[in-house]
Amino acid sequence: MSEAERKLSAPTLRRLIHLVKKHTGIFMEERKRELLFARIRPRMKELNLQSAEQYIDHLESHKDEIQKFVNSVTTNETVFFRTPIVWDFFGQDFLKNWFKKNPDEVLRVWSAASSTGEESASIGMMCEEFKRNHPTFRYRIYASDIDTEVLDNARRGHYKERSIDDIHKRMPELFHRYFVKSTKPDPQLCEAILGNIEYFVHNLHSRGTRTAFFDVVFLRNVLIYFNDPDQELVLRNIHASLKPDGVLIIGESESLARLKTSFEYTKPLIYKRAA
Ligand SMILES: C[S@@+](CC[C@H](N)C(=O)[O-])C[C@H]1O[C@@H](n2cnc3c(N)ncnc32)[C@H](O)[C@@H]1O
């Protein structure tokens, strides 16, 4: 019998799954017992609790544990320039067309499940690259997540070693142009980009306060964690936040094909806001 089976009984597992759904919207199946237990185990250790049941009792009676629980159960996997076709589209087609139509406006981009910030930094690098040939181009990036810990890291402009090694190897030119040595040994994203990114906590299941505000939303590799009705709810919220001709970009293993939404397919992973 594994530790998870001993310390996380079937009824407690169902309680835990309910709490994950309640606080994050993430849908988990009972076969994810080992994963879920591994996620809450550091909290149990920290609080010196012997079973998942004791941890849930603690969670339900201590409001300040909720955010720590949310931070523990989310999956934050990300890299710079994840899925090259998306960046070819954004850096070449999208920015060119948008700037042609809106030469005097500020482009507003939302990285709506930004995790540790590699996605918002990639958006920033693409915008800075575009700016080299179009000096009057202006942009602002809004990066949100439900996990406060990843946002704190992103805000500092420091990234995990694996991400840094990866961009250094795959895109050395961009790396040298947009990363600077900081007081810490690891390189930091340059201020020109960091200064254009606003980080904030946001649960995608709630309607944001910014209506018809964004030109493009990156909603990538997060819909997969929600069930179909919740994916539709999240997409309604995103729809409301996009400008009438706004664009939605999703993740490589996601599709809107079987969902009821007001988005029109443009090309793989790219959708247009429908009226
Ligand atoms: C796998 S990462 C994706 C990061 C990035 N978008 C990418 O594609 O590389 C998924 C992120 O979604 C966040 N997330 C999960 N549920 C969320 C919710 N209800 N609202 C906002 N963010 C959520 C997680 O905290 C996590 O950082």
The ligand as a MOL file (V3000), in Angstrom:
LIG
                    3D

  0  0  0     0  0            999 V3000
M  V30 BEGIN CTAB
M  V30 COUNTS 27 29 0 0 0
M  V30 BEGIN ATOM
M  V30 1 C 0.5020 24.7200 -17.3000 0
M  V30 2 S 0.4980 26.3900 -16.7880 0 CHG=1
M  V30 3 C 0.4210 27.2240 -18.3580 0
M  V30 4 C 1.3810 28.3910 -18.4240 0
M  V30 5 C 1.4610 29.0950 -19.7770 0
M  V30 6 N 0.1960 29.6760 -20.1430 0
M  V30 7 C 1.9530 28.1750 -20.8570 0
M  V30 8 O 1.1780 27.8020 -21.7510 0
M  V30 9 O 3.1290 27.8000 -20.8440 0 CHG=-1
M  V30 10 C -1.1880 26.5460 -16.1870 0
M  V30 11 C -1.3700 27.7370 -15.2590 0
M  V30 12 O -2.7810 27.9440 -15.0740 0
M  V30 13 C -2.9840 28.4080 -13.7580 0
M  V30 14 N -4.4000 28.2010 -13.3770 0
M  V30 15 C -5.0190 27.0480 -13.0470 0
M  V30 16 N -6.3070 27.2750 -12.7480 0
M  V30 17 C -6.5180 28.6110 -12.8890 0
M  V30 18 C -7.6510 29.4490 -12.7240 0
M  V30 19 N -8.8460 28.9790 -12.3390 0
M  V30 20 N -7.4950 30.7690 -12.9640 0
M  V30 21 C -6.2920 31.2760 -13.3510 0
M  V30 22 N -5.1960 30.5280 -13.5260 0
M  V30 23 C -5.2980 29.2070 -13.2970 0
M  V30 24 C -1.9970 27.6020 -12.9310 0
M  V30 25 O -1.7120 28.2140 -11.7050 0
M  V30 26 C -0.7930 27.5190 -13.8620 0
M  V30 27 O 0.1750 28.4880 -13.5620 0
M  V30 END ATOM
M  V30 BEGIN BOND
M  V30 1 1 1 2
M  V30 2 1 2 3
M  V30 3 1 2 10
M  V30 4 1 3 4
M  V30 5 1 4 5
M  V30 6 1 5 6
M  V30 7 1 5 7
M  V30 8 2 7 8
M  V30 9 1 7 9
M  V30 10 1 10 11
M  V30 11 1 11 12
M  V30 12 1 11 26
M  V30 13 1 12 13
M  V30 14 1 13 14
M  V30 15 1 13 24
M  V30 16 1 14 15
M  V30 17 1 14 23
M  V30 18 2 15 16
M  V30 19 1 16 17
M  V30 20 1 17 18
M  V30 21 2 17 23
M  V30 22 1 18 19
M  V30 23 2 18 20
M  V30 24 1 20 21
M  V30 25 2 21 22
M  V30 26 1 22 23
M  V30 27 1 24 25
M  V30 28 1 24 26
M  V30 29 1 26 27
M  V30 END BOND
M  V30 END CTAB
M  END
